Amino acid sequence: MSETRYTEDHEWIRIEGDLGTIGITDYAQNQLGDVVFVELPEVGRTFAKGDEAAVVESVKAASEIFAPVAGEVVAVNQALVENPALANQDAQGEGWFLRLRIGNAAELGALMDEGAYKAFVEGLA
Amino acid sequence: MTSATDIPSPDALPPGGSLRRTPLHALHRELGARLVPFAGYEMPVHYPAGILAEHRQTRIAAGLFDVSHMGQVRLSGPDVVRALERLVPGDIAALAPGRMRYTQFTNAKGGILDDLMVTMGEDHLFLVVNAACKEQDLARLEAGLRDCRIEPLETRALLALQGPAALSVLSRLAPAAARLGFMSGASMNVAGAPAFVTRSGYTGEDGFEISVADAAAEAVARRLLAEPEVAPIGLGARDSLRLEAGLCLYGHDIDEQTTPIEAGLAWSISKRRRAEGGFPGADILRHQLETGVSRRRVGIRLDGRLPAREHCAIAGVNGEGLGEVTSGGFSPGLGTAIAMGYVAAAASAAGTELRLAVRDKALPARVVALPFVPHRYATA
């Protein structure tokens, strides 16, 4: 069983047990345009909620990816480093950025569920 | 996720003002363009295909760009050529009818106030200036060309058709286009609409710029887009194409603080104009030509894909400061990041190793000859 939550900065986190997989939403990749470079953190690094966890560079802009919750990096998506276009092609699947061991599950409660995020994005149009 | 930069200039939105629209605005919407503020206009930054695909489209077939935000000006009068030469270092007098040339408006320090294209008509000059500078350029022309007629062509659109297929496409709609040599222009009908067409552009490819009445612009654009080789291209790919072609973007690679000599544009100043002077900053430019400049615009190729964008610091291999990036991005053609910027003259030779500061990194890079991607202009 997994559950996906969203931030107002357009990151998603898919929660499986005490692990959370993080990426950018389809809305975010569409806003960014073609992604040409991603910079991912080292495995073992720890983040507080809101820390800069990764950087994504598109043909248009450089953007930061923030940790939606505190945690320790347990994996990063090397395939995304080699083929940054995965962030455009499958933002919420193959284009994932990193996986955290969630440090404080209580922080998940502040994030949006899918319905709330959809409404949030619609409100931006 | 938050974005640090975006293609449109931060000064794109006029304070408190509303954005202007080109005659193709409704067509951009219909084509699914992402519209952004640029130089006071609401302009397409890209269409659904995206910047990379639009860039490649222009390199392999043809792209149609709306550049109607640019300023078009008609100058006429008995002494208009000499009068314009008092404002620009370009050799306007040497232009035969129908020929065009790139030049700059300069200030008393030799700095660049704008860059522009000048085409010699039978009885007038036709200028194309940058959108963000056009009000100041008109004021400059009005102050400097008192006995000439200055007509801003405010009801004319400008379309650019660029790419290796541009010639065959436009020849179908305007057979006379095939007779235009590179950097020349002529009046002709395009898909039945009276137009002034030049064989020129801003992508490094062969191509045309088509000046037509606002009222005819959408029909001409639709007719061009109906050709199988043509797709609409936004400002995003226009920027990556011109960067690969090593062409300057005003307000970034050249401005009031840079001279045409520092910018590597000395080729645009003829022997006669160097000798005679008679334009703002002539003495300073002549001095720079004779004794050299302390910094130069160079092309920079990075080893990796991470773009080094405008204002990134440029250092030597030992960390010594050399200058700053003025344009930078990912080159779809080369598959690496590329940039242009100014470096100390001693570090401007091709092959010089550099380090570009991006966040906490010093990215390895080297000076390379411009253009990054060879120009493929018409040679006939």
Contacts between the chains, C-beta under 8 A, distances in Angstrom:
chain1	res1	chain2	res2	distance
A	9	B	1	4.8
A	9	B	2	6.2
A	10	B	1	4.9
A	11	B	1	6.0
A	24	B	1	5.6
A	28	B	1	5.2
A	31	B	3	7.8
A	32	B	3	7.3
A	33	B	46	6.4
A	33	B	50	5.7
A	33	B	51	5.5
A	33	B	236	6.9
A	34	B	50	5.2
A	34	B	51	5.7
A	34	B	52	4.3
A	36	B	305	5.6
A	36	B	307	7.0
A	36	B	330	4.2
A	37	B	304	7.7
A	37	B	305	4.6
A	37	B	306	4.7
A	37	B	307	7.0
A	37	B	330	7.4
A	37	B	337	7.9
A	39	B	306	7.3
A	55	B	359	7.2
A	56	B	1	7.2
A	57	B	305	7.9
A	57	B	306	6.1
A	57	B	307	5.6
A	57	B	330	7.6
A	59	B	50	8.0
A	59	B	51	4.4
A	59	B	52	6.2
A	59	B	236	6.3
A	59	B	240	6.6
A	59	B	329	6.6
A	59	B	330	5.8
A	60	B	3	7.8
A	60	B	5	7.8
A	60	B	6	5.6
A	60	B	7	5.3
A	60	B	45	7.4
A	60	B	51	7.0
A	60	B	236	6.2
A	61	B	3	4.2
A	61	B	4	6.3
A	61	B	5	4.9
A	61	B	6	5.0
A	61	B	7	7.8
A	62	B	3	7.2
A	62	B	4	4.6
A	62	B	5	5.9
A	62	B	307	7.5
A	62	B	309	7.0
A	63	B	1	5.0
A	63	B	2	6.1
A	63	B	3	4.6
A	63	B	4	6.6
A	64	B	1	6.6
A	64	B	2	5.8
A	64	B	4	7.5
A	65	B	1	5.6
A	66	B	1	7.1
A	66	B	2	7.9
A	84	B	305	7.5
A	88	B	50	7.8
